[in-house]
Amino acid sequence: MTETHWLRIPQDTHVEARTTWTIAVNENQHLLGSCLILLNRPCGLVSKLNAAEWMDLHTQMQRVQRALDDLLAPDQYDFAFFTNLAHQVVLDVLPRYQGVRSWGGEKFADADWGAIASIERRSMEPAALRDLRDAVRDRLPAVV
């Protein structure tokens, strides 16, 4: 487990920790390539982010999106804060697909394309999840 100071991130999902935000692939891969961007300080309200955190979050969103664009070519993205679950600011990056994608020998279809994504659970084999984590990590643009 990796600590983001306030949340525990399984090592198989941990992509990168920076000063303000930590990036991880979501254990739930209902939407292939789903990632999390987690705030590295205790804060349960998005409205309590300061200006520097918002600016850095924007940078991290762009980096994750560019990595996923290169890796999986999503057709669209949804971004959502679900703070109720962890009582912590965590941004879910949800790639959306018109067509089927494959990863680790499995096919992934976005059954809710064109609508709000349903909440389903879909686990990957641990090796496939680690491969996804590594592929996202390898494609994250550098921060200048």
C-alpha positions as MATLAB code, in Angstrom:
seq = 'MTETHWLRIPQDTHVEARTTWTIAVNENQHLLGSCLILLNRPCGLVSKLNAAEWMDLHTQMQRVQRALDDLLAPDQYDFAFFTNLAHQVVLDVLPRYQGVRSWGGEKFADADWGAIASIERRSMEPAALRDLRDAVRDRLPAVV';
ca = [
       0.000    0.000    0.000;
       1.085    3.533   -0.750;
      -0.056    6.294    1.567;
      -1.307    9.526    0.022;
      -1.131   10.863    3.575;
      -4.875   10.299    4.063;
      -5.862    7.427    1.790;
      -4.256    4.073    1.159;
      -3.561    3.294   -2.488;
      -2.849   -0.331   -3.409;
       0.615   -0.603   -4.948;
      -0.852   -2.297   -8.034;
      -2.734    0.923   -8.812;
      -0.257    3.650   -7.802;
       0.942    5.589  -10.863;
       2.631    8.667   -9.414;
       2.764   10.776   -6.263;
       3.520   14.473   -6.529;
       3.510   17.200   -3.907;
      -0.201   18.036   -4.123;
      -1.854   15.158   -5.998;
      -1.431   11.401   -6.403;
      -2.465    9.595   -9.590;
      -3.667    5.989   -9.561;
      -5.571    3.676  -11.844;
      -8.900    2.733  -10.332;
      -9.226   -0.842   -9.085;
     -12.675   -0.732  -10.659;
     -12.102   -0.860  -14.411;
     -15.772   -0.879  -15.442;
     -14.684    1.907  -17.806;
     -11.275    0.851  -19.100;
      -8.544    3.260  -18.072;
     -10.464    4.774  -15.158;
      -8.063    6.741  -13.001;
      -8.130    8.628   -9.728;
      -6.445   11.904   -8.848;
      -6.275   12.167   -5.071;
      -5.500   15.248   -2.986;
      -2.523   14.689   -0.675;
      -3.921   16.619    2.283;
      -7.049   16.037    4.332;
      -9.953   17.829    2.663;
     -13.481   16.556    2.215;
     -14.908   19.491    0.246;
     -13.966   20.376   -3.315;
     -14.920   23.980   -2.528;
     -12.071   24.070    0.009;
      -9.346   23.576   -2.633;
      -7.081   26.599   -2.853;
      -6.139   28.300   -6.124;
      -2.760   26.549   -6.386;
      -4.407   23.131   -5.872;
      -6.992   23.898   -8.593;
      -4.273   24.942  -11.026;
      -2.203   21.848  -10.294;
      -5.288   19.626  -10.566;
      -5.887   21.037  -14.040;
      -2.311   20.097  -14.979;
      -2.731   16.565  -13.589;
      -6.052   16.138  -15.444;
      -4.368   17.118  -18.703;
      -1.489   14.708  -18.069;
      -3.808   11.771  -17.325;
      -5.969   12.596  -20.337;
      -2.947   12.743  -22.651;
      -1.685    9.391  -21.333;
      -5.088    7.762  -21.838;
      -5.528    9.378  -25.270;
      -2.243    7.830  -26.339;
      -2.965    4.457  -24.755;
      -6.691    3.823  -25.323;
      -8.029    6.696  -27.470;
     -11.247    7.347  -25.516;
     -14.005    9.137  -27.408;
     -14.919   11.342  -24.443;
     -14.224   11.806  -20.724;
     -16.348   12.272  -17.650;
     -14.767   13.802  -14.551;
     -16.460   13.424  -11.178;
     -15.748   14.135   -7.538;
     -17.182   11.447   -5.263;
     -16.121   12.815   -1.876;
     -18.820   11.045    0.117;
     -17.177    7.639   -0.135;
     -13.765    8.560    1.278;
     -14.607   11.963    2.825;
     -11.640   13.157    0.795;
     -11.213   15.064   -2.473;
     -10.737   12.410   -5.136;
     -11.346   13.140   -8.801;
     -12.491   10.164  -10.872;
     -11.304   10.323  -14.485;
     -13.725    8.205  -16.498;
     -12.831    7.500  -20.133;
     -15.881    6.876  -22.311;
     -16.006    4.762  -25.457;
     -18.368    4.451  -28.391;
     -16.779    1.158  -29.371;
     -15.199   -1.819  -27.666;
     -11.648   -1.689  -26.303;
      -9.436   -4.601  -25.260;
      -6.909   -4.979  -22.484;
      -5.208   -8.027  -21.025;
      -7.153  -10.348  -23.286;
     -10.515   -8.930  -22.135;
     -13.027   -6.800  -24.017;
     -14.483   -3.660  -22.473;
     -17.690   -2.056  -23.757;
     -19.207    1.180  -22.474;
     -22.845    0.074  -22.241;
     -23.879    3.557  -21.090;
     -22.255    5.517  -23.932;
     -24.197    8.759  -24.404;
     -25.574    8.669  -20.853;
     -24.346    8.942  -17.292;
     -22.186    5.931  -16.534;
     -23.751    3.372  -14.240;
     -21.893    2.281  -11.162;
     -20.698   -1.240  -11.757;
     -17.725   -3.153  -10.425;
     -15.297   -4.783  -12.789;
     -12.018   -6.112  -11.541;
      -9.034   -7.017  -13.664;
      -6.546   -9.763  -13.170;
      -3.748   -8.300  -11.001;
      -1.158   -8.632  -13.797;
      -3.425   -6.804  -16.260;
      -4.055   -4.022  -13.728;
      -0.308   -3.628  -13.121;
       0.273   -3.528  -16.888;
      -2.370   -0.803  -17.209;
      -0.791    1.142  -14.343;
       2.636    0.888  -15.962;
       1.306    1.865  -19.386;
      -0.385    4.976  -17.960;
       2.762    5.849  -15.980;
       4.943    5.456  -19.083;
       2.728    7.837  -21.072;
       2.300   10.610  -18.480;
       3.844   13.775  -19.908;
       6.520   15.421  -17.827;
       5.605   18.491  -15.812;
       7.710   21.501  -16.740;
];
